[in-house]
């Protein structure tokens, strides 16, 4: 892509469109004048169009005053530095001290592109609730905020992330922020003409029409047409600027494939971009990707005209015309060089490890897919997931569910238990992932309530073992519930092995420890529980536990048991602490769990699933854990 | 009389246009000068990170002192050369010395990386991971800074050589910017790769 040339072309086109916009606004002004003087002529006050009586002058003055006021209010509404605006969107700042891998990658990518673009480093924010791929810039000259969606962090690799950050910097460098804000404000003013018209077509308190009712209707018409035309022009301008930002992005990264690939992914995501805020409309032009572009084919023509972004396919064609070919080449290259450990390894007694979700969901019966297709069914299946195997416990669990929600729901849960026995047992991970999009419509507050009620029901039934605890954690993670709210460390395990509440809850992020020896109690607890869950006989279990504990500490920490009092909270606290540690620690822990489970030389399906859930809840790639265990 | 007025107006318009061109030339010139200093900023950052790396590695690499010493010396040489270059940018001898020092530093770092591969505890050390990430990011930033510099120089030169600005440029002696001042010297020096442990 010859990006300098592209930039020149796009800049010229956008200036042209801007010129059209100004002409359009002037024409509207002229139309208002003409209407006013026509009315004056009709009422005999003046002879020609250009001669204006005092009445018409006052009327025209009032209209323009309304326009000015409309613009002023809009300006007051959208001004504000980047930081304030980002906070309005409920984005969370990314701190330089964060220990999360994704955060640090994002910060270094933004810093690098800032150098490439010759811009100062903006403040970086993340929209945790947004699981689509999007990014936008906000703010004024020395107070710029760059906001990225959680979906972008999760789904994009480094090159693609670089691409979308560079696109946003492209907007910055080309000066789109102030100009688009101004266009917005003028549009707000034009809307005011419409308002004036509406007022004039209304009725006064006595129920009589205003004298200027015809003027009112005409003004409404002029206003609406004016607003429509201005919006179309503004959208066209915005599309040109998008192409320009793409070209600038290529200039900064010198890499067309990354951006094209990010566009490809953004365009093919199932979810529609939904920024949850009343101000989202204004930002559409600064976003990376926009809904109306996605829903392009088959929609009315007028929708296309009003779309602020070109379609992802159009943009990919502009950036990298041979994208599909390159993509196929790359995926072929990658699948050829895939290491054996990534594919399903065979361990020991021909027990095959299922470690891809795709494989699992392939085994979903058609019936499951049909029946579990809305949010209530999804909820019912989730509850069914946590029901215990024992008949008695199950009865009590269902009764509690019925009490917490209603009897109908409990019946649905029972139905799920009866019909989907196989799926519930064999692929809980895939079920959670299948249900996740169904629960998107549920409000975050209700999601939190759902999780809390599952937790309390399980605890009251005393079936809160390590499997359920970890599955619940995984569920929290998958449902995109905002972490800072829930993941607070509220207690630590003290020397006597009891759970001690902290004076103030700390965010889990800050509890990363410098040395492993500080969290040995927690790790010992978790290891003991895993050992117990693996169902080995007492002696063997002790031996296994001691062996694995050696890797962490030379202390002699006695083995713990699941049915100890206060075990549930201690287990949760330990798990949360472990989750806050860096990748290497978590990886090592999973490897040791794999070792424990394989100690008796065979891998039961139940154990396999437990391991997978553990790995997923701790954000670890399962395949590598299994290959390690195999080698050991 | 009116022709004089018209001519006067046209003359003023030309002068104003000339002023606009002059200002734009000045803007582009400052832009590429700033981009040049960015490269220096990032190189310095790299120089500052290396002693930290050596400190952390020292605890683990007790038997690899020579490698560490080589890295420290190379880093000090490169830092002092870049100070000289900042003081006297046009001097070819100084630029060559800088390029040589940087390539020697790159060689010493390469050797250190090879050595570190054999010490997995060192790699797993969290501070080492942080530093490694920082160094990688800095290398990227050096690359991007150079890229931004070339882009800025290209924009300045291209504008300077176009038709109306070329007159203003000649008038006020705006010189052509050197695209390769920083880049070429370093490229010309071969990167020394040596697997010899005794540095």
Contacts between the chains, C-beta under 8 A, distances in Angstrom:
chain1	res1	chain2	res2	distance
A	104	B	133	6.6
A	108	B	133	6.8
A	108	B	137	4.2
A	108	B	140	7.8
A	111	B	137	6.7
A	111	B	141	6.9
A	112	B	137	6.3
A	112	B	140	4.8
A	112	B	141	5.3
A	112	B	144	5.5
A	113	B	144	7.4
A	115	B	38	6.3
A	115	B	42	6.8
A	115	B	141	4.8
A	115	B	144	4.6
A	115	B	145	5.3
A	115	B	148	6.7
A	116	B	144	3.7
A	116	B	145	7.7
A	116	B	147	6.0
A	116	B	148	5.5
A	117	B	148	7.3
A	118	B	31	7.4
A	118	B	34	7.2
A	118	B	35	6.2
A	118	B	38	7.3
A	118	B	148	5.2
A	118	B	152	7.4
A	251	B	151	6.9
A	252	B	144	7.6
A	254	B	147	6.7
A	514	B	126	7.6
A	582	B	126	6.2
A	582	B	129	7.9
A	584	B	124	5.6
A	584	B	126	7.8
A	584	B	129	7.9
